Amino acid sequence: IALDAGAITGPGEVMNYTGGDNAPVSARRSHTLGTALQSSVVWYFQKVATRVGADREAAYLRKFNYGNQDSRSGLTTFWLGGSLQITPEEQLAFLQDFFEGRLPVKAEAVSQVQTLLLQPPGTVVNSVGRHAFNAPWPLGTTVQAKTGGGKDADGRAVVQQCAGDRREDAADR
């Protein structure tokens, strides 16, 4: 949304941290879209949401057919255990549309985010560091993933580890 709507100038635009000590250590610094994705930096995405605005955020949720498409609980919090809800099946459908280029956004924006989601070989990076992800992957496989966590509408903890895409080089198939 940020790239498609022009809310950020590009994936390398730096936003400076201006918050207090209640954020995780990994969030207490300046971030780009890539580092904010890796570390699930809430303040960064709240700034982006403010730049996008409530009307455009709601319009993108409708365009994406994303879950219940409900952002009414607050521009900077609707996805943080607020009014936005999505089932695992809806999340999977969204990820398939994202990775297959079927979202109604600029192809360049999708490509840039897909690149940012690439994980280093053998690891997954998140807000608390690098973690071994030593699966028996075929040579040349790449993993694009985003981890995250939060609370559902009932206050229960939800941890998300969405491996978005796994690709093999054609020679390895």
Rosetta constraint file for C-alpha pairs under 8 A:
AtomPair CA 1 CA 5 HARMONIC 5.73 0.50
AtomPair CA 1 CA 7 HARMONIC 7.92 0.50
AtomPair CA 1 CA 52 HARMONIC 7.93 0.50
AtomPair CA 1 CA 57 HARMONIC 7.83 0.50
AtomPair CA 1 CA 60 HARMONIC 7.08 0.50
AtomPair CA 1 CA 105 HARMONIC 7.95 0.50
AtomPair CA 2 CA 6 HARMONIC 5.92 0.50
AtomPair CA 2 CA 7 HARMONIC 4.79 0.50
AtomPair CA 2 CA 8 HARMONIC 5.73 0.50
AtomPair CA 2 CA 48 HARMONIC 6.47 0.50
AtomPair CA 2 CA 49 HARMONIC 7.94 0.50
AtomPair CA 2 CA 52 HARMONIC 6.87 0.50
AtomPair CA 3 CA 7 HARMONIC 6.31 0.50
AtomPair CA 3 CA 8 HARMONIC 5.90 0.50
AtomPair CA 3 CA 9 HARMONIC 7.13 0.50
AtomPair CA 3 CA 10 HARMONIC 6.35 0.50
AtomPair CA 3 CA 11 HARMONIC 7.60 0.50
AtomPair CA 3 CA 109 HARMONIC 5.54 0.50
AtomPair CA 4 CA 105 HARMONIC 6.00 0.50
AtomPair CA 4 CA 106 HARMONIC 5.92 0.50
AtomPair CA 4 CA 109 HARMONIC 5.83 0.50
AtomPair CA 5 CA 52 HARMONIC 6.89 0.50
AtomPair CA 7 CA 48 HARMONIC 6.46 0.50
AtomPair CA 7 CA 51 HARMONIC 5.54 0.50
AtomPair CA 7 CA 52 HARMONIC 5.61 0.50
AtomPair CA 8 CA 13 HARMONIC 6.67 0.50
AtomPair CA 8 CA 48 HARMONIC 7.43 0.50
AtomPair CA 9 CA 13 HARMONIC 6.09 0.50
AtomPair CA 11 CA 32 HARMONIC 6.35 0.50
AtomPair CA 11 CA 33 HARMONIC 5.19 0.50
AtomPair CA 11 CA 34 HARMONIC 6.55 0.50
AtomPair CA 11 CA 112 HARMONIC 7.21 0.50
AtomPair CA 12 CA 32 HARMONIC 5.49 0.50
AtomPair CA 12 CA 33 HARMONIC 6.74 0.50
AtomPair CA 12 CA 34 HARMONIC 7.64 0.50
AtomPair CA 13 CA 32 HARMONIC 5.58 0.50
AtomPair CA 13 CA 33 HARMONIC 7.28 0.50
AtomPair CA 14 CA 30 HARMONIC 6.40 0.50
AtomPair CA 14 CA 31 HARMONIC 5.43 0.50
AtomPair CA 14 CA 32 HARMONIC 4.71 0.50
AtomPair CA 14 CA 33 HARMONIC 7.83 0.50
AtomPair CA 15 CA 30 HARMONIC 5.53 0.50
AtomPair CA 15 CA 31 HARMONIC 5.45 0.50
AtomPair CA 15 CA 32 HARMONIC 6.37 0.50
AtomPair CA 15 CA 44 HARMONIC 7.19 0.50
AtomPair CA 16 CA 29 HARMONIC 6.76 0.50
AtomPair CA 16 CA 30 HARMONIC 4.24 0.50
AtomPair CA 16 CA 31 HARMONIC 6.60 0.50
AtomPair CA 17 CA 27 HARMONIC 7.83 0.50
AtomPair CA 17 CA 28 HARMONIC 6.16 0.50
AtomPair CA 17 CA 29 HARMONIC 5.16 0.50
AtomPair CA 17 CA 30 HARMONIC 5.01 0.50
AtomPair CA 17 CA 31 HARMONIC 7.55 0.50
AtomPair CA 19 CA 23 HARMONIC 7.73 0.50
AtomPair CA 19 CA 28 HARMONIC 7.50 0.50
AtomPair CA 20 CA 28 HARMONIC 7.94 0.50
AtomPair CA 21 CA 28 HARMONIC 7.43 0.50
AtomPair CA 23 CA 27 HARMONIC 6.01 0.50
AtomPair CA 23 CA 28 HARMONIC 6.38 0.50
AtomPair CA 24 CA 28 HARMONIC 6.71 0.50
AtomPair CA 24 CA 127 HARMONIC 7.57 0.50
AtomPair CA 26 CA 39 HARMONIC 6.51 0.50
AtomPair CA 26 CA 41 HARMONIC 7.97 0.50
AtomPair CA 26 CA 127 HARMONIC 5.82 0.50
AtomPair CA 26 CA 128 HARMONIC 7.03 0.50
AtomPair CA 27 CA 31 HARMONIC 7.86 0.50
AtomPair CA 27 CA 36 HARMONIC 7.77 0.50
AtomPair CA 27 CA 39 HARMONIC 6.93 0.50
AtomPair CA 27 CA 41 HARMONIC 5.48 0.50
AtomPair CA 27 CA 43 HARMONIC 7.99 0.50
AtomPair CA 27 CA 127 HARMONIC 7.70 0.50
AtomPair CA 31 CA 35 HARMONIC 5.67 0.50
AtomPair CA 31 CA 36 HARMONIC 5.76 0.50
AtomPair CA 31 CA 44 HARMONIC 7.35 0.50
AtomPair CA 32 CA 36 HARMONIC 5.95 0.50
AtomPair CA 33 CA 37 HARMONIC 6.05 0.50
AtomPair CA 34 CA 38 HARMONIC 6.34 0.50
AtomPair CA 34 CA 113 HARMONIC 7.93 0.50
AtomPair CA 34 CA 116 HARMONIC 5.31 0.50
AtomPair CA 34 CA 117 HARMONIC 7.66 0.50
AtomPair CA 35 CA 39 HARMONIC 6.14 0.50
AtomPair CA 36 CA 40 HARMONIC 5.51 0.50
AtomPair CA 36 CA 41 HARMONIC 4.84 0.50
AtomPair CA 36 CA 42 HARMONIC 7.99 0.50
AtomPair CA 36 CA 44 HARMONIC 6.56 0.50
AtomPair CA 36 CA 45 HARMONIC 7.80 0.50
AtomPair CA 37 CA 41 HARMONIC 6.86 0.50
AtomPair CA 37 CA 116 HARMONIC 7.75 0.50
AtomPair CA 37 CA 117 HARMONIC 7.61 0.50
AtomPair CA 37 CA 146 HARMONIC 7.01 0.50
AtomPair CA 38 CA 117 HARMONIC 7.68 0.50
AtomPair CA 38 CA 125 HARMONIC 6.06 0.50
AtomPair CA 38 CA 126 HARMONIC 5.11 0.50
AtomPair CA 38 CA 127 HARMONIC 6.63 0.50
AtomPair CA 38 CA 146 HARMONIC 6.81 0.50
AtomPair CA 38 CA 147 HARMONIC 7.61 0.50
AtomPair CA 39 CA 125 HARMONIC 7.55 0.50
AtomPair CA 39 CA 126 HARMONIC 4.81 0.50
AtomPair CA 39 CA 127 HARMONIC 3.81 0.50
AtomPair CA 39 CA 128 HARMONIC 7.49 0.50
AtomPair CA 40 CA 126 HARMONIC 7.16 0.50
AtomPair CA 40 CA 127 HARMONIC 6.22 0.50
AtomPair CA 40 CA 147 HARMONIC 7.51 0.50
AtomPair CA 40 CA 148 HARMONIC 6.27 0.50
AtomPair CA 41 CA 45 HARMONIC 6.73 0.50
AtomPair CA 41 CA 127 HARMONIC 7.87 0.50
AtomPair CA 42 CA 46 HARMONIC 6.13 0.50
AtomPair CA 43 CA 47 HARMONIC 6.24 0.50
AtomPair CA 44 CA 48 HARMONIC 6.34 0.50
AtomPair CA 45 CA 49 HARMONIC 6.03 0.50
AtomPair CA 45 CA 76 HARMONIC 7.85 0.50
AtomPair CA 46 CA 50 HARMONIC 6.28 0.50
AtomPair CA 46 CA 75 HARMONIC 7.91 0.50
AtomPair CA 46 CA 76 HARMONIC 4.85 0.50
AtomPair CA 46 CA 77 HARMONIC 7.52 0.50
AtomPair CA 47 CA 51 HARMONIC 6.34 0.50
AtomPair CA 47 CA 76 HARMONIC 7.78 0.50
AtomPair CA 48 CA 52 HARMONIC 6.18 0.50
AtomPair CA 49 CA 53 HARMONIC 5.96 0.50
AtomPair CA 49 CA 54 HARMONIC 7.57 0.50
AtomPair CA 49 CA 57 HARMONIC 7.13 0.50
AtomPair CA 49 CA 75 HARMONIC 6.50 0.50
AtomPair CA 49 CA 76 HARMONIC 6.06 0.50
AtomPair CA 50 CA 54 HARMONIC 7.53 0.50
AtomPair CA 50 CA 75 HARMONIC 6.96 0.50
AtomPair CA 50 CA 76 HARMONIC 6.92 0.50
AtomPair CA 52 CA 56 HARMONIC 6.04 0.50
AtomPair CA 52 CA 57 HARMONIC 6.35 0.50
AtomPair CA 53 CA 57 HARMONIC 6.09 0.50
AtomPair CA 53 CA 75 HARMONIC 7.30 0.50
AtomPair CA 54 CA 58 HARMONIC 6.13 0.50
AtomPair CA 54 CA 71 HARMONIC 7.87 0.50
AtomPair CA 54 CA 75 HARMONIC 5.65 0.50
AtomPair CA 55 CA 59 HARMONIC 6.18 0.50
AtomPair CA 56 CA 60 HARMONIC 6.15 0.50
AtomPair CA 57 CA 61 HARMONIC 6.35 0.50
AtomPair CA 57 CA 71 HARMONIC 7.68 0.50
AtomPair CA 57 CA 75 HARMONIC 7.92 0.50
AtomPair CA 58 CA 62 HARMONIC 6.40 0.50
AtomPair CA 58 CA 69 HARMONIC 7.01 0.50
AtomPair CA 58 CA 70 HARMONIC 7.35 0.50
AtomPair CA 58 CA 71 HARMONIC 6.22 0.50
AtomPair CA 59 CA 63 HARMONIC 6.13 0.50
AtomPair CA 60 CA 64 HARMONIC 5.94 0.50
AtomPair CA 61 CA 65 HARMONIC 5.92 0.50
AtomPair CA 61 CA 66 HARMONIC 5.20 0.50
AtomPair CA 61 CA 67 HARMONIC 7.98 0.50
AtomPair CA 61 CA 69 HARMONIC 5.10 0.50
AtomPair CA 61 CA 70 HARMONIC 7.80 0.50
AtomPair CA 62 CA 66 HARMONIC 6.54 0.50
AtomPair CA 62 CA 69 HARMONIC 5.87 0.50
AtomPair CA 63 CA 103 HARMONIC 7.90 0.50
AtomPair CA 63 CA 104 HARMONIC 6.73 0.50
AtomPair CA 64 CA 94 HARMONIC 7.29 0.50
AtomPair CA 64 CA 103 HARMONIC 6.37 0.50
AtomPair CA 64 CA 104 HARMONIC 7.20 0.50
AtomPair CA 65 CA 69 HARMONIC 6.74 0.50
AtomPair CA 65 CA 94 HARMONIC 7.91 0.50
AtomPair CA 66 CA 86 HARMONIC 7.10 0.50
AtomPair CA 66 CA 90 HARMONIC 7.10 0.50
AtomPair CA 66 CA 91 HARMONIC 7.64 0.50
AtomPair CA 66 CA 94 HARMONIC 6.85 0.50
AtomPair CA 67 CA 84 HARMONIC 7.06 0.50
AtomPair CA 67 CA 85 HARMONIC 5.67 0.50
AtomPair CA 67 CA 86 HARMONIC 4.09 0.50
AtomPair CA 67 CA 87 HARMONIC 6.73 0.50
AtomPair CA 67 CA 90 HARMONIC 5.98 0.50
AtomPair CA 67 CA 91 HARMONIC 7.39 0.50
AtomPair CA 68 CA 84 HARMONIC 6.20 0.50
AtomPair CA 68 CA 85 HARMONIC 5.72 0.50
AtomPair CA 68 CA 86 HARMONIC 6.34 0.50
AtomPair CA 69 CA 84 HARMONIC 6.22 0.50
AtomPair CA 69 CA 85 HARMONIC 7.65 0.50
AtomPair CA 70 CA 78 HARMONIC 7.59 0.50
AtomPair CA 70 CA 83 HARMONIC 5.60 0.50
AtomPair CA 70 CA 84 HARMONIC 4.84 0.50
AtomPair CA 70 CA 85 HARMONIC 7.49 0.50
AtomPair CA 71 CA 75 HARMONIC 6.65 0.50
AtomPair CA 71 CA 78 HARMONIC 5.09 0.50
AtomPair CA 71 CA 79 HARMONIC 7.54 0.50
AtomPair CA 71 CA 82 HARMONIC 7.91 0.50
AtomPair CA 71 CA 83 HARMONIC 5.95 0.50
AtomPair CA 71 CA 84 HARMONIC 5.77 0.50
AtomPair CA 72 CA 78 HARMONIC 6.82 0.50
AtomPair CA 72 CA 83 HARMONIC 6.40 0.50
AtomPair CA 73 CA 77 HARMONIC 6.95 0.50
AtomPair CA 73 CA 78 HARMONIC 5.18 0.50
AtomPair CA 73 CA 82 HARMONIC 5.75 0.50
AtomPair CA 73 CA 83 HARMONIC 5.28 0.50
AtomPair CA 74 CA 78 HARMONIC 5.15 0.50
AtomPair CA 74 CA 82 HARMONIC 7.70 0.50
AtomPair CA 77 CA 81 HARMONIC 7.58 0.50
AtomPair CA 77 CA 82 HARMONIC 6.25 0.50
AtomPair CA 78 CA 82 HARMONIC 4.38 0.50
AtomPair CA 78 CA 83 HARMONIC 5.36 0.50
AtomPair CA 78 CA 84 HARMONIC 5.57 0.50
AtomPair CA 79 CA 83 HARMONIC 7.07 0.50
AtomPair CA 79 CA 84 HARMONIC 5.37 0.50
AtomPair CA 79 CA 85 HARMONIC 7.63 0.50
AtomPair CA 80 CA 150 HARMONIC 6.44 0.50
AtomPair CA 80 CA 151 HARMONIC 6.95 0.50
AtomPair CA 80 CA 152 HARMONIC 7.94 0.50
AtomPair CA 81 CA 85 HARMONIC 7.97 0.50
AtomPair CA 81 CA 150 HARMONIC 6.73 0.50
AtomPair CA 81 CA 151 HARMONIC 5.11 0.50
AtomPair CA 81 CA 152 HARMONIC 4.75 0.50
AtomPair CA 81 CA 153 HARMONIC 5.15 0.50
AtomPair CA 81 CA 155 HARMONIC 7.34 0.50
AtomPair CA 82 CA 152 HARMONIC 7.73 0.50
AtomPair CA 82 CA 153 HARMONIC 6.27 0.50
AtomPair CA 83 CA 153 HARMONIC 7.51 0.50
AtomPair CA 86 CA 90 HARMONIC 6.03 0.50
AtomPair CA 86 CA 91 HARMONIC 6.39 0.50
AtomPair CA 87 CA 91 HARMONIC 6.18 0.50
AtomPair CA 88 CA 92 HARMONIC 6.13 0.50
AtomPair CA 89 CA 93 HARMONIC 6.24 0.50
AtomPair CA 90 CA 94 HARMONIC 6.19 0.50
AtomPair CA 91 CA 95 HARMONIC 6.20 0.50
AtomPair CA 92 CA 96 HARMONIC 6.13 0.50
AtomPair CA 93 CA 97 HARMONIC 6.20 0.50
AtomPair CA 94 CA 98 HARMONIC 6.06 0.50
AtomPair CA 95 CA 99 HARMONIC 6.06 0.50
AtomPair CA 95 CA 164 HARMONIC 6.50 0.50
AtomPair CA 96 CA 100 HARMONIC 5.88 0.50
AtomPair CA 97 CA 101 HARMONIC 5.93 0.50
AtomPair CA 97 CA 102 HARMONIC 4.73 0.50
AtomPair CA 97 CA 103 HARMONIC 5.75 0.50
AtomPair CA 98 CA 102 HARMONIC 6.17 0.50
AtomPair CA 98 CA 103 HARMONIC 5.79 0.50
AtomPair CA 98 CA 110 HARMONIC 7.08 0.50
AtomPair CA 99 CA 114 HARMONIC 7.57 0.50
AtomPair CA 99 CA 164 HARMONIC 7.57 0.50
AtomPair CA 99 CA 165 HARMONIC 7.17 0.50
AtomPair CA 101 CA 107 HARMONIC 6.90 0.50
AtomPair CA 101 CA 110 HARMONIC 7.16 0.50
AtomPair CA 105 CA 109 HARMONIC 7.14 0.50
AtomPair CA 105 CA 110 HARMONIC 7.39 0.50
AtomPair CA 106 CA 110 HARMONIC 6.71 0.50
AtomPair CA 107 CA 111 HARMONIC 6.13 0.50
AtomPair CA 108 CA 112 HARMONIC 6.07 0.50
AtomPair CA 109 CA 113 HARMONIC 6.33 0.50
AtomPair CA 110 CA 114 HARMONIC 6.09 0.50
AtomPair CA 111 CA 115 HARMONIC 6.22 0.50
AtomPair CA 112 CA 116 HARMONIC 6.34 0.50
AtomPair CA 113 CA 117 HARMONIC 6.26 0.50
AtomPair CA 114 CA 118 HARMONIC 6.83 0.50
AtomPair CA 114 CA 144 HARMONIC 6.97 0.50
AtomPair CA 115 CA 144 HARMONIC 7.87 0.50
AtomPair CA 117 CA 144 HARMONIC 4.73 0.50
AtomPair CA 117 CA 145 HARMONIC 5.39 0.50
AtomPair CA 117 CA 146 HARMONIC 6.48 0.50
AtomPair CA 118 CA 142 HARMONIC 7.05 0.50
AtomPair CA 118 CA 143 HARMONIC 5.86 0.50
AtomPair CA 118 CA 144 HARMONIC 4.27 0.50
AtomPair CA 118 CA 145 HARMONIC 6.63 0.50
AtomPair CA 119 CA 123 HARMONIC 6.54 0.50
AtomPair CA 119 CA 124 HARMONIC 5.73 0.50
AtomPair CA 119 CA 125 HARMONIC 6.85 0.50
AtomPair CA 119 CA 142 HARMONIC 7.33 0.50
AtomPair CA 119 CA 143 HARMONIC 5.68 0.50
AtomPair CA 119 CA 144 HARMONIC 5.73 0.50
AtomPair CA 119 CA 145 HARMONIC 6.69 0.50
AtomPair CA 120 CA 124 HARMONIC 6.85 0.50
AtomPair CA 120 CA 125 HARMONIC 7.86 0.50
AtomPair CA 121 CA 142 HARMONIC 7.06 0.50
AtomPair CA 121 CA 143 HARMONIC 7.82 0.50
AtomPair CA 122 CA 132 HARMONIC 5.88 0.50
AtomPair CA 122 CA 133 HARMONIC 4.91 0.50
AtomPair CA 122 CA 134 HARMONIC 5.19 0.50
AtomPair CA 122 CA 135 HARMONIC 7.64 0.50
AtomPair CA 123 CA 130 HARMONIC 6.20 0.50
AtomPair CA 123 CA 131 HARMONIC 5.26 0.50
AtomPair CA 123 CA 132 HARMONIC 4.51 0.50
AtomPair CA 123 CA 133 HARMONIC 4.57 0.50
AtomPair CA 123 CA 134 HARMONIC 7.11 0.50
AtomPair CA 124 CA 130 HARMONIC 5.76 0.50
AtomPair CA 124 CA 131 HARMONIC 5.28 0.50
AtomPair CA 124 CA 132 HARMONIC 6.57 0.50
AtomPair CA 124 CA 133 HARMONIC 6.11 0.50
AtomPair CA 124 CA 145 HARMONIC 7.66 0.50
AtomPair CA 125 CA 129 HARMONIC 5.67 0.50
AtomPair CA 125 CA 130 HARMONIC 4.45 0.50
AtomPair CA 125 CA 131 HARMONIC 6.28 0.50
AtomPair CA 126 CA 130 HARMONIC 6.55 0.50
AtomPair CA 126 CA 146 HARMONIC 7.87 0.50
AtomPair CA 126 CA 147 HARMONIC 6.34 0.50
AtomPair CA 126 CA 148 HARMONIC 7.88 0.50
AtomPair CA 137 CA 141 HARMONIC 6.21 0.50
AtomPair CA 138 CA 168 HARMONIC 7.16 0.50
AtomPair CA 138 CA 172 HARMONIC 6.99 0.50
AtomPair CA 139 CA 168 HARMONIC 7.49 0.50
AtomPair CA 139 CA 169 HARMONIC 7.99 0.50
AtomPair CA 139 CA 172 HARMONIC 6.78 0.50
AtomPair CA 140 CA 167 HARMONIC 7.93 0.50
AtomPair CA 140 CA 168 HARMONIC 5.53 0.50
AtomPair CA 140 CA 169 HARMONIC 5.53 0.50
AtomPair CA 140 CA 172 HARMONIC 7.19 0.50
AtomPair CA 141 CA 166 HARMONIC 6.52 0.50
AtomPair CA 141 CA 167 HARMONIC 5.30 0.50
AtomPair CA 141 CA 168 HARMONIC 4.40 0.50
AtomPair CA 141 CA 169 HARMONIC 6.73 0.50
AtomPair CA 142 CA 165 HARMONIC 7.95 0.50
AtomPair CA 142 CA 166 HARMONIC 5.68 0.50
AtomPair CA 142 CA 167 HARMONIC 5.48 0.50
AtomPair CA 142 CA 168 HARMONIC 6.77 0.50
AtomPair CA 143 CA 163 HARMONIC 6.87 0.50
AtomPair CA 143 CA 164 HARMONIC 7.38 0.50
AtomPair CA 143 CA 165 HARMONIC 5.95 0.50
AtomPair CA 143 CA 166 HARMONIC 5.00 0.50
AtomPair CA 143 CA 167 HARMONIC 7.06 0.50
AtomPair CA 144 CA 163 HARMONIC 6.09 0.50
AtomPair CA 144 CA 164 HARMONIC 5.31 0.50
AtomPair CA 144 CA 165 HARMONIC 5.28 0.50
AtomPair CA 144 CA 166 HARMONIC 6.72 0.50
AtomPair CA 145 CA 161 HARMONIC 7.47 0.50
AtomPair CA 145 CA 162 HARMONIC 5.75 0.50
AtomPair CA 145 CA 163 HARMONIC 4.33 0.50
AtomPair CA 145 CA 164 HARMONIC 4.99 0.50
AtomPair CA 145 CA 165 HARMONIC 7.13 0.50
AtomPair CA 146 CA 161 HARMONIC 6.44 0.50
AtomPair CA 146 CA 162 HARMONIC 5.70 0.50
AtomPair CA 146 CA 163 HARMONIC 6.68 0.50
AtomPair CA 146 CA 164 HARMONIC 7.32 0.50
AtomPair CA 147 CA 159 HARMONIC 7.87 0.50
AtomPair CA 147 CA 160 HARMONIC 5.55 0.50
AtomPair CA 147 CA 161 HARMONIC 4.48 0.50
AtomPair CA 147 CA 162 HARMONIC 6.10 0.50
AtomPair CA 148 CA 159 HARMONIC 6.04 0.50
AtomPair CA 148 CA 160 HARMONIC 4.99 0.50
AtomPair CA 148 CA 161 HARMONIC 6.47 0.50
AtomPair CA 149 CA 157 HARMONIC 7.33 0.50
AtomPair CA 149 CA 158 HARMONIC 5.43 0.50
AtomPair CA 149 CA 159 HARMONIC 4.19 0.50
AtomPair CA 149 CA 160 HARMONIC 5.50 0.50
AtomPair CA 150 CA 157 HARMONIC 5.76 0.50
AtomPair CA 150 CA 158 HARMONIC 5.27 0.50
AtomPair CA 150 CA 159 HARMONIC 6.53 0.50
AtomPair CA 151 CA 155 HARMONIC 5.08 0.50
AtomPair CA 151 CA 156 HARMONIC 5.11 0.50
AtomPair CA 151 CA 157 HARMONIC 4.47 0.50
AtomPair CA 151 CA 158 HARMONIC 5.36 0.50
AtomPair CA 152 CA 156 HARMONIC 5.38 0.50
AtomPair CA 152 CA 157 HARMONIC 6.54 0.50
AtomPair CA 152 CA 158 HARMONIC 6.46 0.50
AtomPair CA 168 CA 172 HARMONIC 6.24 0.50
AtomPair CA 168 CA 173 HARMONIC 6.74 0.50
AtomPair CA 169 CA 173 HARMONIC 6.96 0.50
